[in-house]
């Protein structure tokens, strides 16, 4: 008896959930844990996360439009449309808008496909109703989602 592979998964743009400026193109649940793929729209002057690392998954950032400032290997550089940054597990990294008048649209690929969408939706919940969480609350929340924030 031959074993057929599991059926393919198709993700329609209109059915992809989002959290703020992040759209969950494919979650780990949809890819049997192989990967997660999110699309982020960074507005001009937009902030990203502080320098941080992840111990259980790697990330790759692919810029689709605009420019994105990225921290990798201890240096800030600018990634433009078509550029890719791969960050292995435990690699320190960060990203933000490349300037006050520059935005970006980019993909983040997570491998393996951990439930990273829980981090993005939970972060929005921390800020719900105009609430400003403390640095300690943010860092504790991040750590529960395998993100060790590195602050000065």
Secondary structure, DSSP 8 states (H G I E B T S, - for coil): ------------GGG--EETTEEEEE-TTTTTTS-EEEEEEE-TT-----SEE-SS-EEEEEEEEEEEEEEETTEEEEEETT-EEEE-TT--EEEEESBTTB-EEEEEEEES---THHHHHHHHHHTGGG----HHHHHHHHHHTT-EE---
